[in-house]
Amino acid sequence: MVDIVLGAFYGDEGKGKVIDYISKDAKYSVRFSGGNNAGHSIEVDGKKFAFHLIPSGILNKDTKAILGNGVVIDPKVLLEEIDNLKKNGYDCSNLYISDKAHVIFPYHIELDKLEEELRGERKIGTTKKGIGPVYEDKFQRSGIRMEDLISDKFKDYLKENIFIKNRILNAFSHKGVDYEKILKDYLEYSEKLKPYVCDTTKMLHKAIDNNEYIVCEGAQATLLDIDFGTYPYVTSSNPTIGGVSTGTGIGSRYIDEVYGVIKAYSSRVGEGPYVTELNNEIGDKIRELGHEYGTTTGRPRRCGWLDLVALNYAIKVNGITSIALNHLDTVGKLDNIKLCTKYLVDGKEEEYFSSNLVFLRKAKPIYEEFPGNFDIRGLKDYDKLPKNAKDYVERIEDLTKTRVSIIGTGPGREDVIVRNKKVLSLKK
Ligand code: IMP
């Protein structure tokens, strides 16, 4: 039994909360793509943990937390997360890292910064964590994987890579990176990470045969996907459903529920088109009410209304079976809520999304309007929701033909209404 949690828009939809909720009974909690460009925080027993890499399942001793082969790993960041967990009483013996996951080096970070500077108008607004350059190396077949980092060939691989990267960096008047320093640091990281490295695909295949419950945690989101997102304003991996298979080794036949996480409004960080963006005081108000500032970079997020044209696209791309709607309480604090149901493109109404930039730049949102002013804090039962809140939720269901099965009613871990029979039965 494999369930997947994916972001439907531009990331930061609150996947962590949904993952946390459905993972309580998971035997495996798996990250399949991206790196420390992602970030989510979880509060347990009054302690707040900010994770960029480690799957949230790590906090449950009985859950095996896996970093799959599709993930890219900055060992320094990973070791900081491990140390912090150890300081707080979690021994991390339930952490497993794929031998095929690629490793981020300082030259990837330098190249990420340099490439962004050189892009000018086509600046992506990356997190500058080296994500693009490490995936470039992966697909160019010159990357260094975890299994290489812990092998005795590591020195040679690093030397070859730095030889080439320093020539590229020098061409951009960058003095290059220091082989000896990187070698020393990474040999230390290698020693510390070695005990966690293994063939995680084999582990997951055994888990499938043993009927164990696996939850795959998406990072980033559908519209940031390298293929289906708003290219080039995207990340360098597939945070969509295909990334689950290529980033873990789990075939689609084993996948059961696919949760698409959204907010009752929307947000985006970085550059790129955003049809329902609000560049006005309502956008500012949503940012303040929803605390929309980046977990990884602290950047203020761009905010706007919920876009069902884009959501229906995410449903089709990912085969979303269930919607998790966060921040319903936040839009309840507004007088009016708008829901984008169609686009107007070249004078014609359009129901289908396209990630084509020319199309998106021309698209104007067509809205339906709903009254807000509802307070849903503390509610646990869907039937007790005020009419205004229900009307909004049910219109989303009508127009997406998909059940809204989890509803976020506040910032806390337990602030959710669950309407999914499967989740309820898992919790018993
Ligand atoms: P990169 O992944 O650092 O290369 O950044 C590419 C784009 O994806 C930028 O617009 C980032 O802001 C965005 N991005 C990357 N990771 C996340 C995330 O976890 N949440 C939201 N946006 C992200």
Residues whose N, C-alpha, C, O or C-beta is under 5 A from the ligand:
A	BS01	IMP	Y10 G11 D12 N37 A38 G39 I124 G125 T126 T127 K128 K129 I131 G132 Q220 L224 V234 T235 S236 V269 G270 E271
